[in-house]
Amino acid sequence: SEFHHPICRTDRWDLGTRYYSGYPKLEDALRLFDEMTRTKPLPSRVNFTRLISPIVKMRHFDIAMSLLRRVELLGIPHDEYSLAVLINCCCQLNHVSLGLSVLGKLLELGYSPNCVIFTTLINGFINVDELDQALSLLNRILEQSYHPNLVSYGALIKGLCRRGENGSALSLLRHMESGRICEPNIVIYSTI
């Protein structure tokens, strides 16, 4: 029948994952995931990630990591977006070192990390009270000629202030003002 044609099957998963890309019930999303893993040909990485993303939004980070791993075991390689989702899950679960390993894999696959990934890792280090690691990551980012954004700097400045290191926060602000990097805005100034 027409329904079993591979193109129709792909469209079916596209519609199904679009439906669940709102805030599904976890059980329904897991049931759809299991059904997707049993079909031939398998749905695309995009369809799997589209289904996993709302699970992350529901804060089921450990389940999302497990599902991402299952997709990989099915022979569907990670893409830049799925690796970013994985880094976010690692950091939300306070496994920032694992998040850094995923960043290494992202680089190894030839992808360029973006500001969201950097900010996620910086916030991850701040949340586990490893501010020195967050600052070290910022320095490595700058050494590699990547350009963190205001949100990345804001997270660091907020973390420094929260720790009582207002002098270091002010020093980072002055470094931003020097014009070598992004200009601070009112949010950055009000943090200090």
Backbone torsions as a table, in degrees:
resi	resn	phi	psi	omega
1	SER	NA	166.4	-179.4
2	GLU	-61.6	-34.8	-175.8
3	PHE	-60.5	-32.9	-177.2
4	HIS	-83.4	-2.9	176.1
5	HIS	-63.2	136.0	-176.9
6	PRO	-52.8	-36.3	-179.5
7	ILE	-66.3	-42.6	178.8
8	CYS	-64.3	-38.2	-179.8
9	ARG	-63.7	-44.3	177.8
10	THR	-60.7	-44.4	178.6
11	ASP	-61.6	-37.7	179.3
12	ARG	-59.2	-45.8	-179.2
13	TRP	-69.5	-34.4	177.9
14	ASP	-61.4	-45.6	178.9
15	LEU	-66.0	-41.6	-179.8
16	GLY	-63.4	-44.3	-178.9
17	THR	-73.4	-30.0	174.1
18	ARG	-63.9	-40.7	179.4
19	TYR	-60.9	-43.5	-176.9
20	TYR	-85.3	-1.0	-179.2
21	SER	-77.8	-1.9	168.4
22	GLY	-75.8	-138.4	175.3
23	TYR	-110.5	90.7	-176.6
24	PRO	-77.4	170.2	166.5
25	LYS	-75.4	138.9	-177.0
26	LEU	-56.5	-43.7	-177.8
27	GLU	-60.7	-40.2	179.5
28	ASP	-66.1	-42.0	179.4
29	ALA	-64.5	-41.0	179.3
30	LEU	-67.2	-37.4	177.4
31	ARG	-63.8	-44.9	178.0
32	LEU	-63.6	-40.4	178.2
33	PHE	-58.8	-48.6	-180.0
34	ASP	-60.5	-40.8	178.1
35	GLU	-63.4	-41.2	179.7
36	MET	-62.5	-37.5	-177.6
37	THR	-71.0	-18.2	-178.2
38	ARG	-94.9	-2.1	-177.1
39	THR	-91.1	156.4	174.5
40	LYS	-129.8	130.0	-8.0
41	PRO	-70.0	159.0	179.3
42	LEU	-65.9	147.6	173.0
43	PRO	-62.5	167.5	-177.1
44	SER	-75.9	165.0	174.4
45	ARG	-56.0	-40.3	-179.0
46	VAL	-59.2	-44.3	-179.9
47	ASN	-64.7	-41.1	177.3
48	PHE	-64.1	-46.0	-178.4
49	THR	-65.5	-37.3	178.1
50	ARG	-61.4	-32.2	177.8
51	LEU	-78.8	-34.8	-176.7
52	ILE	-76.6	-32.1	-177.0
53	SER	-54.8	-45.5	177.9
54	PRO	-67.1	-25.6	175.6
55	ILE	-65.1	-38.0	175.0
56	VAL	-65.0	-43.5	179.4
57	LYS	-61.9	-28.8	176.4
58	MET	-80.3	0.2	176.3
59	ARG	72.0	27.2	174.1
60	HIS	-95.8	65.5	-172.1
61	PHE	-64.7	-40.9	-179.4
62	ASP	-64.8	-39.2	177.7
63	ILE	-66.4	-43.2	179.3
64	ALA	-60.4	-42.1	178.7
65	MET	-62.4	-41.8	179.2
66	SER	-62.9	-42.5	179.5
67	LEU	-66.6	-40.4	177.3
68	LEU	-60.9	-39.3	178.2
69	ARG	-65.7	-41.8	179.0
70	ARG	-61.7	-39.6	178.1
71	VAL	-62.4	-42.5	178.8
72	GLU	-62.4	-41.4	179.0
73	LEU	-66.4	-21.6	175.0
74	LEU	-76.0	-4.6	179.4
75	GLY	93.9	10.1	178.3
76	ILE	-97.3	110.7	-174.9
77	PRO	-68.8	155.1	176.1
78	HIS	-67.2	151.7	169.3
79	ASP	-117.2	-179.4	-176.2
80	GLU	-59.0	-41.5	-177.0
81	TYR	-69.3	-43.8	-179.3
82	SER	-65.2	-34.3	176.5
83	LEU	-68.3	-36.7	176.5
84	ALA	-64.6	-39.9	176.7
85	VAL	-62.4	-42.3	179.7
86	LEU	-64.2	-42.0	177.3
87	ILE	-61.0	-43.8	178.5
88	ASN	-59.8	-45.4	179.3
89	CYS	-60.8	-45.1	178.9
90	CYS	-57.4	-47.7	-177.7
91	CYS	-67.3	-38.1	178.8
92	GLN	-65.8	-28.5	178.4
93	LEU	-92.4	9.7	179.8
94	ASN	64.7	27.4	174.9
95	HIS	-105.6	60.4	-172.6
96	VAL	-66.3	-34.5	177.8
97	SER	-61.3	-39.7	176.3
98	LEU	-65.6	-37.9	175.8
99	GLY	-59.9	-39.4	176.5
100	LEU	-64.6	-37.5	177.1
101	SER	-63.1	-39.5	177.8
102	VAL	-65.7	-37.8	175.0
103	LEU	-59.1	-41.7	176.6
104	GLY	-59.9	-41.3	177.9
105	LYS	-64.7	-41.0	178.7
106	LEU	-58.4	-45.1	178.9
107	LEU	-66.7	-41.2	179.6
108	GLU	-60.1	-34.4	179.3
109	LEU	-80.5	-1.1	175.9
110	GLY	90.6	9.0	177.8
111	TYR	-86.6	151.6	175.2
112	SER	-99.8	125.6	177.8
113	PRO	-67.8	150.7	179.2
114	ASN	-110.2	178.5	-177.5
115	CYS	-62.4	-32.4	179.5
116	VAL	-63.5	-43.1	179.3
117	ILE	-64.2	-46.2	179.4
118	PHE	-61.0	-44.9	-179.1
119	THR	-65.2	-37.8	177.2
120	THR	-60.0	-46.0	179.5
121	LEU	-67.4	-42.0	178.5
122	ILE	-60.7	-48.0	177.2
123	ASN	-61.9	-36.9	177.4
124	GLY	-59.6	-46.9	177.8
125	PHE	-63.5	-40.7	179.3
126	ILE	-63.4	-41.7	-178.0
127	ASN	-66.4	-26.0	176.7
128	VAL	-99.5	16.4	176.5
129	ASP	59.3	41.4	174.5
130	GLU	-118.0	62.1	-176.7
131	LEU	-62.7	-34.4	177.7
132	ASP	-61.4	-38.8	177.2
133	GLN	-65.8	-37.5	178.5
134	ALA	-64.0	-43.2	178.9
135	LEU	-67.0	-38.6	177.1
136	SER	-62.7	-41.3	177.4
137	LEU	-62.1	-42.5	177.6
138	LEU	-58.0	-44.8	179.5
139	ASN	-62.8	-41.4	178.1
140	ARG	-65.5	-37.3	177.9
141	ILE	-60.8	-46.5	-179.2
142	LEU	-66.9	-38.9	178.6
143	GLU	-61.9	-33.2	-179.4
144	GLN	-85.9	7.8	178.2
145	SER	66.5	24.0	169.8
146	TYR	-85.0	159.1	-176.0
147	HIS	-121.1	99.5	175.4
148	PRO	-64.3	156.4	-178.8
149	ASN	-103.7	-175.1	-179.2
150	LEU	-59.7	-35.3	-179.0
151	VAL	-65.2	-40.5	177.9
152	SER	-62.1	-48.3	178.8
153	TYR	-65.5	-40.0	179.3
154	GLY	-60.3	-40.1	178.3
155	ALA	-62.3	-43.2	179.2
156	LEU	-66.0	-44.8	-179.4
157	ILE	-63.3	-42.2	178.0
158	LYS	-62.8	-42.6	178.3
159	GLY	-62.8	-41.9	177.7
160	LEU	-63.4	-44.5	179.7
161	CYS	-64.6	-41.2	179.5
162	ARG	-61.7	-32.9	179.6
163	ARG	-82.6	-6.7	-179.8
164	GLY	88.9	10.7	-179.7
165	GLU	-96.6	61.8	-177.3
166	ASN	-64.2	-33.2	177.8
167	GLY	-62.4	-43.6	178.1
168	SER	-66.4	-37.9	177.8
169	ALA	-63.6	-42.5	179.0
170	LEU	-65.3	-38.3	177.6
171	SER	-62.5	-42.6	177.7
172	LEU	-65.0	-38.9	176.8
173	LEU	-62.3	-44.4	179.3
174	ARG	-63.0	-37.3	177.2
175	HIS	-62.8	-40.8	177.1
176	MET	-63.7	-41.7	-177.8
177	GLU	-67.2	-21.8	-177.3
178	SER	-64.2	-10.9	175.3
179	GLY	91.3	-4.5	-179.9
180	ARG	-77.2	-19.3	179.9
181	ILE	-134.8	-166.1	-174.3
182	CYS	-65.4	148.2	-179.4
183	GLU	-74.6	133.0	176.0
184	PRO	-67.4	153.8	177.5
185	ASN	-118.5	-174.2	-176.2
186	ILE	-60.9	-34.2	179.3
187	VAL	-64.6	-43.3	178.9
188	ILE	-63.1	-47.2	-179.6
189	TYR	-61.9	-40.3	-177.2
190	SER	-72.8	-19.4	177.7
191	THR	-66.6	-38.2	-179.7
192	ILE	-83.8	NA	NA
